């Protein structure tokens, strides 16, 4: 195993354990997210927001997703397609039927229309001041962002994490893409 892969694996395991503790001690964090996202300038101008359904010890996005809907945003969720190496996004609203997708993550059924988001919310295990985030290791968001850039699609990325998930340095390689903002229950970190 290469040095960077080993560092990522170690940091990912540590971050999973740390987030579990943070989750158990911050059950009200989800209620602070609507106020936080309102501070992001790009949120006001965005029309299509890619959110996600929280799993495991991620901050619940139930309240935030309701806020997005009330704010007249068109919401979409990521869909991992087996035959693609990137994510597609399908519309999500109160009438959307969800199915269990890859990794047991709920996603809209295939009949939901595909959308191209201008604001993308991203799950996170750890983040640093340089704009790097640690994901689960699949690289789906990194490949999707690279594809958006190749297509010259303008978008803003926002990782969602507990504030104490911040680390000095996220282990990263040339395939890892920087995030524009990190949104926590306490702060908004804008990457310059």
C-alpha positions as CSV (number, residue, x, y, z in Angstrom):
1,X,0.0,0.0,0.0
2,X,1.4,3.4,-0.9
3,X,2.2,5.9,1.8
4,X,-0.7,8.3,0.9
5,X,-3.2,5.4,0.8
6,X,-2.0,4.2,4.2
7,X,-2.3,7.7,5.6
8,X,-5.8,8.1,4.2
9,X,-6.9,4.7,5.6
10,X,-5.5,5.6,9.1
11,X,-7.1,9.1,9.1
12,X,-10.4,7.7,7.8
13,X,-10.6,5.1,10.6
14,X,-9.7,7.7,13.2
15,X,-12.2,10.2,11.8
16,X,-15.0,7.7,11.8
17,X,-14.5,7.0,15.5
18,X,-14.2,10.7,16.3
19,X,-17.3,11.6,14.4
20,X,-19.3,8.9,16.3
21,X,-18.4,10.6,19.6
22,X,-19.2,14.1,18.2
23,X,-22.5,12.8,16.8
24,X,-23.6,11.5,20.2
25,X,-22.7,14.8,21.9
26,X,-24.2,17.1,19.3
27,X,-27.7,15.8,18.5
28,X,-29.0,19.4,18.1
29,X,-26.4,20.4,15.5
30,X,-28.9,19.9,12.7
31,X,-31.1,22.7,13.9
32,X,-28.2,25.2,13.4
33,X,-27.6,24.3,9.7
34,X,-30.4,26.5,8.1
35,X,-29.0,29.6,9.7
36,X,-25.5,28.6,8.7
37,X,-26.2,28.0,5.0
38,X,-28.0,31.4,4.8
39,X,-24.7,33.0,5.5
40,X,-23.2,31.6,2.3
41,X,-23.5,34.2,-0.5
42,X,-23.9,31.5,-3.2
43,X,-26.9,30.0,-1.4
44,X,-29.0,33.1,-2.1
45,X,-28.4,32.9,-5.8
46,X,-28.5,29.1,-6.2
47,X,-31.5,27.5,-7.8
48,X,-30.7,23.8,-7.8
49,X,-29.1,22.4,-4.6
50,X,-27.7,18.9,-4.4
51,X,-28.2,17.7,-0.9
52,X,-27.9,14.2,0.6
53,X,-29.7,11.8,3.0
54,X,-27.5,11.5,6.1
55,X,-26.3,8.1,7.0
56,X,-24.6,6.7,10.1
57,X,-23.1,9.5,12.2
58,X,-23.4,12.3,9.7
59,X,-25.2,15.4,10.9
60,X,-28.9,14.9,10.0
61,X,-30.0,17.0,7.1
62,X,-33.7,16.5,7.6
63,X,-34.2,20.1,9.0
64,X,-31.9,21.6,6.4
65,X,-33.6,19.8,3.5
66,X,-37.0,21.1,4.7
67,X,-35.4,24.6,4.9
68,X,-34.2,24.2,1.3
69,X,-37.7,23.4,0.2
70,X,-39.2,26.3,2.0
71,X,-36.5,28.5,0.5
72,X,-37.9,27.6,-3.0
73,X,-34.7,25.7,-3.9
74,X,-35.0,22.7,-6.3
75,X,-33.4,19.8,-4.4
76,X,-31.6,16.9,-5.9
77,X,-29.8,13.9,-4.4
78,X,-26.8,12.0,-5.6
79,X,-27.2,8.7,-7.4
80,X,-24.3,6.3,-7.8
81,X,-24.6,4.5,-11.1
82,X,-22.7,1.3,-11.4
83,X,-21.8,2.0,-15.0
84,X,-20.5,5.5,-14.4
85,X,-17.5,6.7,-12.4
86,X,-19.2,9.9,-11.2
87,X,-22.5,10.9,-9.6
88,X,-25.6,12.0,-11.2
89,X,-28.3,14.0,-9.4
90,X,-32.0,13.3,-9.4
91,X,-34.8,15.6,-8.2
92,X,-36.0,15.1,-4.6
93,X,-39.2,16.5,-3.1
94,X,-42.0,15.3,-0.8
95,X,-43.4,13.0,-3.5
96,X,-40.1,11.4,-4.5
97,X,-39.9,7.7,-4.1
98,X,-36.5,6.6,-2.7
99,X,-34.8,3.3,-3.2
100,X,-31.8,1.7,-1.5
101,X,-28.8,2.5,-3.7
102,X,-25.1,1.5,-3.6
103,X,-23.7,1.4,0.0
104,X,-27.4,1.2,1.2
105,X,-27.8,5.0,0.7
106,X,-31.3,6.1,-0.2
107,X,-31.6,7.7,-3.6
108,X,-34.4,8.8,-5.9
109,X,-35.8,6.2,-8.3
110,X,-34.8,6.3,-11.9
111,X,-38.0,8.1,-13.0
112,X,-37.0,11.2,-11.1
113,X,-35.6,13.8,-13.5
114,X,-31.9,14.4,-13.6
115,X,-30.6,17.8,-12.7
116,X,-27.3,19.7,-12.7
117,X,-26.8,21.5,-9.4
118,X,-25.2,24.9,-8.9
119,X,-24.7,24.3,-5.1
120,X,-23.5,20.8,-3.9
121,X,-23.6,19.7,-0.3
122,X,-21.0,17.1,0.5
123,X,-20.7,14.6,3.4
124,X,-17.4,14.8,5.3
125,X,-15.3,12.8,7.8
126,X,-12.6,15.4,8.3
127,X,-11.6,18.8,6.9
128,X,-8.7,21.2,7.0
129,X,-8.2,24.9,6.6
130,X,-6.9,24.4,3.0
131,X,-10.2,23.2,1.7
132,X,-9.6,19.5,1.6
133,X,-12.2,17.0,3.0
134,X,-11.9,13.4,3.8
135,X,-14.8,11.3,2.3
136,X,-15.4,7.6,2.5
137,X,-12.8,6.8,0.0
138,X,-14.8,6.1,-3.2
139,X,-13.8,9.3,-4.9
140,X,-17.4,9.8,-6.3
141,X,-17.6,13.6,-5.5
142,X,-14.0,14.3,-6.6
143,X,-14.7,12.6,-10.0
144,X,-18.0,14.4,-10.3
145,X,-16.4,17.8,-9.5
146,X,-13.7,17.1,-12.1
147,X,-16.4,16.3,-14.6
148,X,-18.2,19.5,-13.8
149,X,-15.0,21.5,-14.3
150,X,-14.3,19.7,-17.7
151,X,-17.9,20.6,-18.8
152,X,-17.3,24.2,-17.6
153,X,-20.3,23.9,-15.3
154,X,-20.2,26.5,-12.6
155,X,-21.0,25.2,-9.1
156,X,-20.1,25.8,-5.4
157,X,-19.3,23.0,-3.1
158,X,-20.1,22.9,0.6
159,X,-18.9,20.1,2.9
160,X,-21.0,19.6,6.0
161,X,-19.3,18.5,9.2
162,X,-19.2,19.0,13.0
163,X,-16.9,21.8,13.9
164,X,-14.6,19.5,15.8
165,X,-14.0,17.4,12.7
166,X,-11.4,19.9,11.7
167,X,-7.9,18.5,11.5
168,X,-4.5,20.1,10.9
169,X,-4.1,18.5,7.5
170,X,-6.3,16.0,5.5
171,X,-4.2,13.3,3.7
172,X,-4.8,14.0,0.0
173,X,-3.4,13.3,-3.4
174,X,-3.7,14.8,-6.9
175,X,-7.2,13.4,-7.4
176,X,-8.7,15.2,-4.3
177,X,-10.6,18.4,-5.1
178,X,-10.8,21.3,-2.8
179,X,-14.2,22.4,-1.3
180,X,-15.3,26.0,-1.5
181,X,-16.9,26.1,1.9
182,X,-17.1,23.9,5.0
183,X,-20.3,24.4,7.0
184,X,-20.5,23.3,10.6
185,X,-22.9,23.9,13.4
186,X,-20.7,26.7,14.6
187,X,-18.9,28.3,11.6
188,X,-18.6,28.7,7.9
189,X,-15.1,28.2,6.6
190,X,-14.5,29.8,3.2
191,X,-11.5,28.4,1.3
192,X,-9.5,31.1,-0.5
